[in-house]
Structure formats: structure tokens, C-alpha cells
């Protein structure tokens, strides 16, 4: 999935459509278009073994969100109440300039 364009951006609400976390919803914390992966808050929790940075600091095992493939998540439409595909639509703003926006493929709600 190298240099693949992703329809999911940071701060989007998404729902996981496959895997162990299927059905979970969360906010996108980070994206990696080069790898085709996203990090979703509260989804795909992994154990990370951390060494103490300085003398006196405690090391240990911490839980962090792991990256999952962007193809395993769908954008959440609040109007439909489920994960949906998106379409792009051109709209005009108040200055008369055209702007490309993402809309729900089912109901047409702007996302």
C-alpha cells in the first residue's frame, strides 16, 4: 500500500470493520499514508516494554494503541449511525471558491 491515498484523516471518528476489535468506535490519533495505517484511540491495545530513561525512573510494561490498516476501518456517519463509504463533492464557500468536501455515500451528510 505504498503511497496510497487514504480517505481517513486525523480526528475523524471511525469504526473497525474486521478483526478482534470489530465494532469498536474511536477517534483517529495519527495516520501513516506511506504504510496505509492509522492509530485509533482505544483500539488494538498492545503491551510495550519500556526501559527506564534515567536512574530512578521506573520501567515496565505499558499499554498503548497499535497501528491498524486503514482498510479495516470505515468513517462513522452520525446521521446513519454506522460506518459508511465516502464520496467527494464540490461545494462553493461564501467567497465563491470551489471546495472539495467528503460526504456520506448513503445519506449525503457532510463529514
C-alpha positions in Angstrom: 0.0 0.0 0.0 2.8 2.4 -0.7 1.8 6.0 -1.4 -1.8 5.0 -1.3 -4.2 7.9 -0.8 -6.3 7.5 2.3 -9.8 8.8 2.9 -9.3 8.9 6.7 -7.7 11.9 8.4 -6.6 12.7 11.9 -9.5 13.5 14.3 -12.1 11.5 12.3 -14.4 9.2 14.1 -14.1 5.7 12.7 -15.5 2.2 13.3 -13.4 -1.0 13.0 -15.0 -3.4 10.4 -12.8 -6.5 10.9 -10.5 -8.2 13.4 -10.6 -8.7 17.1 -11.8 -5.2 17.7 -14.7 -5.4 15.2 -17.4 -2.9 16.1 -15.3 -0.6 18.2 -15.5 3.1 17.6 -12.8 5.7 18.2 -11.1 8.9 17.2 -8.1 8.7 14.8 -5.0 9.8 16.7 -2.5 9.5 13.9 -2.2 8.4 10.2 0.6 7.0 8.2 -0.3 7.2 4.5 3.0 5.6 3.4 2.2 2.4 5.4 -1.5 2.7 4.9 -2.1 2.5 8.6 -4.0 4.5 11.3 -3.9 4.7 15.1 -7.3 4.7 16.7 -7.9 5.7 20.3 -8.9 2.7 22.5 -8.5 0.2 19.6 -5.8 -2.5 19.2 -4.1 -2.1 22.6 -0.6 -3.7 22.7 1.9 -4.2 25.5 5.0 -2.1 25.2 8.1 -3.0 27.3 9.8 0.2 28.3 13.2 0.7 29.9 13.8 3.3 32.5 15.1 6.5 30.8 17.1 7.9 33.8 18.3 6.4 37.0 15.4 6.3 39.5 12.7 6.1 36.8 10.6 3.0 36.7 10.5 0.8 33.7 7.8 -1.7 33.0 5.0 -2.8 30.6 2.6 -0.2 29.4 -0.5 -0.4 27.2 -0.5 1.7 24.1 -2.6 1.8 20.9 -1.1 -0.1 18.0 -1.4 0.8 14.3 -4.1 -0.9 12.2 -4.6 -0.9 8.4 -6.8 1.9 7.1 -8.7 -0.7 5.1 -10.0 -2.2 8.3 -11.8 1.0 9.4 -14.7 3.0 8.0 -15.7 6.5 8.6 -18.6 6.9 11.1 -21.7 8.8 9.9 -23.6 10.2 12.8 -26.8 10.5 10.8 -26.8 6.9 9.5 -25.4 5.6 12.9 -22.9 3.2 11.2 -19.7 3.0 9.2 -20.0 4.2 5.7 -18.1 4.7 2.4 -17.5 8.3 1.4 -17.9 10.3 -1.8 -16.3 13.6 -2.7 -18.5 16.6 -3.7 -17.6 20.1 -4.9 -19.3 22.9 -3.0 -18.9 26.7 -3.1 -18.0 28.6 0.0 -19.0 32.2 0.7 -16.2 33.7 -1.4 -17.4 31.7 -4.4 -14.4 29.4 -4.4 -15.0 25.7 -5.0 -14.1 23.4 -2.2 -13.9 19.5 -2.2 -15.8 18.0 0.8 -16.3 14.4 1.9 -20.0 13.2 2.1 -21.6 10.0 3.2 -22.3 7.7 0.2 -25.7 6.7 1.7 -27.4 9.8 3.1 -25.3 12.6 1.7 -24.4 14.1 5.1 -21.2 16.2 5.0 -18.5 14.5 7.1 
